[in-house]
């Protein structure tokens, strides 16, 4: 799955994404800390490397739309790649395929 597909999938959940994003984010942070505790490289982490990611207009628009859905009336954090760390981790760790299999019933 490409990043734009991940964003589109999250957007497709509508209001549920607002309810569940904090849980997804908490799980992501807990997994990253767990990798660090065991001195393992965090999957999808570009820490310590120079990595330039160029976002497409579609990705930026989807991020903005998703941020507005999650943040509601609060000012949203306009930061390109806000959701990319989670996507990169899930993809590199293999969890994205597992979750998609469960969600899509594959």
N, C-alpha and C positions, 0 to 999 in steps of 0.2 A: 504494500500500500504506500502510496505517495503521501507527502505531507498535506496536500490540498484535500485528498480523500479523507484523511484523519480529521481535518477541520470540518469538512462537510458532514461527516458522520456525527461529530459532536453537535453541530448546528441542527441536524435532523432530530435530535432528541428534545428540541424545544426547551420548555421550562424545566424539564428534568435535569438538563445540564447545569442549571443554576443550583439546583439542590445537591447534585452529586459532585460538582467540580471541587469543592473543598475536601471531600473524601478522597478523590483521585489525587489531588495535590498532596494531601497528608500521606497517602500510601507511597507516592513517588519519593517524598522527602525521607520517609522511614526506610525505604529500600536503598536509597543512596547512602544513608547513614550506616545501614547494615553492611553494605559493600565496604565502606571505609573502616568499620570496626574489624573486619576480617582482612584488612589490607589488600583488598582486591580492587582492580581497576573498575571504575564505574562505567558500565556499558553506555555508549553514546556520548560519553563525556569528552569534550574537546579541551579540557582544562590543561593548561601548559602548552597548548599548541595554537598556532595562528591559523584560524579557519575562517575564511570569508564565505558567508552565505548570502546569496543574492535572492531576495524574495521577489516573486512575481506579483503583479498587480492583483491577481486572483487570490493569492495567499494573503496579501496584506488586507484586502477587502474582507476575506473570510475571518481573519484574526480580529479585525475591528468589529465585525458583526457578532462574533462569538464573545468578545470582551463586553460588548453592550448587553448581550443576553445574560452573562454571568454577573456583571456589576450592577445591572438594573439602573436605578436613578443616580447612583453614585458616579462620580467622574471615573471613567475607566482608565486603566493604565495603558497608555498608548506606547507600547514598546514592541517593535518588530521582533518576532521570535518568542513572544511570551509563552506560547504553548509548545514551541519546538523542542525544548529540553525534555519535556515529558514524552513527546513523540519519539525523539531520538533514543531515549532510554528504553522505552517499550519495544521499539524496533530492534535495537542492538541486543537486548537481553532475550529476545524471542517471545516476550510476553504479549506483544501486539498480536501475533498470529494466534496465540492461545485465546486471548480475549475476543478477537474477531470470530474465532471458531465458535466460542460460546454465544456471542451476541447474534451472529448470523446463522447459527445452527448448522455449521459445516461439520 
